[in-house]
Amino acid sequence: MKKGEIYEGVIEKVEFPNKGYINIDGEKVIVKNGIPGQKVRFMINKKRSGRVEGRLLEVLEKSPLEVREPVCNIFPACGGCMYQTMSYEEQLKMKENQVKSLLQAAVGEDVDLHWEGIHGSPIEFGYRNKMEFSFGDEFKDGPLSLGLHKKGSTYDVLTASDCKLVHPDMTAILSCVLDFFTELGAVHYKKMQHTGYLRHLLLRRGVTSGEILVHVITTSQAQYDYAPLVSRLLALPLEGKIVGIMHIINDSLSDVVQSDETQILYGQDYFYETLLGLRFKISTFSFFQPNSLAAEVLYSIVRDYIGDTKDKEVFDLYSGTGTIAQLLASVAKEVIGVEIVEEAVEAAKVNAALNGLTNCRFIAGDVLKALDDLTEKPDMIVLDPPRDGIHPKALPKILAYGVENIVYISCKPTSLARDLPSFLAAGYQIQRTCSVDQFCETVHCETVVLLSQQKPDDTIEIDLDLDELDATSAELKATYQEIKDYVLKEFGLKVSSLYISQVKRKCGIEVGENYNLPKSENARVPQCPKEKEEAIKAALEYFAMI
Ligand SMILES: C[S@@+](CC[C@H](N)C(=O)[O-])C[C@H]1O[C@@H](n2cnc3c(N)ncnc32)[C@H](O)[C@@H]1O
């Protein structure tokens, strides 16, 4: 196979996030952006140390997984919603398998992920509360466009007048803004030349409140009267309500949305959203989970995984606007949030006051440095780092606290897969894992892991000669290992000796006196889940022990 050669083949599997594999005469080629089962034409574009990569040129035949018609008019050129022709159920199945196998490969086959499945978003479309659209043109010197970049292109922008990831209010605003500047003959910003005016349209819309913020981001290279735009926007027949219109000037070379100067043209520069009964004030640049309803699912899982925070000191690292901290604060002794964006920290403080919480503290700073200055010691830690995961130098500082329970929320499974082995090496065990799909139709997926380690004073006294000890019991018919093997073979479940002893005791079978009893009175002993209990009981029945 040589660079530039064109082949046809069927995508056999897709690894997270979008790495498809095609077998051509025994040679594996990685082709991104496809769906398993699609027959595609591709061109070899990279060959490096035995790895061959191809660029997808055309889908020749649909995959059997593609059971519906595209839902928007810029598919597949946009590439944002690669999975939109699959049913949502199939999307979830695929993401679940991808995340599971990625994590399993990272920690080793013998480590139980205690996988609990994937949770879908409560709504499949119109779920985004924030969207950044770019100004540009669809082809060189074409008419002004406003929307999303063409897949693989930094320049060509497709007008997203029909995007199904956002509420129709947002597409109505997009069309209004595009019409306004097209009529004026305003030109879009060109990155390479650093000339032009229009850069981005940033929209935020509270899913629960319907409150909308509109931000037009431009350079300072032209001047227009925005009053007619404000009138036109306010006259739109929307389901929600525009509460603020901003003009942001950004003359930086970097293409990210940021502000050199912000002018409020109408209303205010914040809106409110309510999650799990708490109210949050969100401003232009504060991080907030982009799918509010799925964030409620995510946060409920975090609350469940972290367990009882009563009278505990909790660290919420990478705290954003302090949502998690506030959800855990009601019973905790104190929650300390650490967040690098000062604006988000200020918003977190305002939000905590808004929600009547006095036991949350928010510190602006890099987790890497801020931990050095904190004198408090946490009892439990929640980690929700950005896509790159935890800084390698911050990880040992986090592990050094030696807390019993850590909940790690990850928006990029490959970063989680990189970080997990360090937790295991430090003595943590994976207690629970699941995924939450915040980004329907796209390749992305959120994952939550509960990592636990037993503190010395919670040590469970286990007689290592358990099987021999039990062998003296009249009721014994099978060893612990035989029960484990039976449960794994018949139910596909791994069970510990601890769980077996708990079930045996429940069934009135005598086990070693000290077995399964914690040393200290207030120690936490993991309890056998219902599903495993049933499987162990079946084994006990099989071995005629009950
Ligand atoms: C995935 S968000 C999580 C926010 C929050 N937990 C939530 O659910 O809304 C990650 C956050 O980490 C912040 N961040 C990124 N790098 C950081 C660092 N080195 N130290 C502290 N915060 C950081 C980002 O600004 C962002 O708010």
Boltz pocket constraint, residues with backbone or C-beta under 6 A from the ligand:
constraints:
  - pocket:
      binder: B
      contacts: [[A, 287], [A, 288], [A, 289], [A, 317], [A, 318], [A, 319], [A, 320], [A, 321], [A, 322], [A, 323], [A, 324], [A, 338], [A, 339], [A, 340], [A, 341], [A, 344], [A, 365], [A, 366], [A, 367], [A, 368], [A, 384], [A, 385], [A, 386], [A, 387], [A, 411]]
      max_distance: 6.0
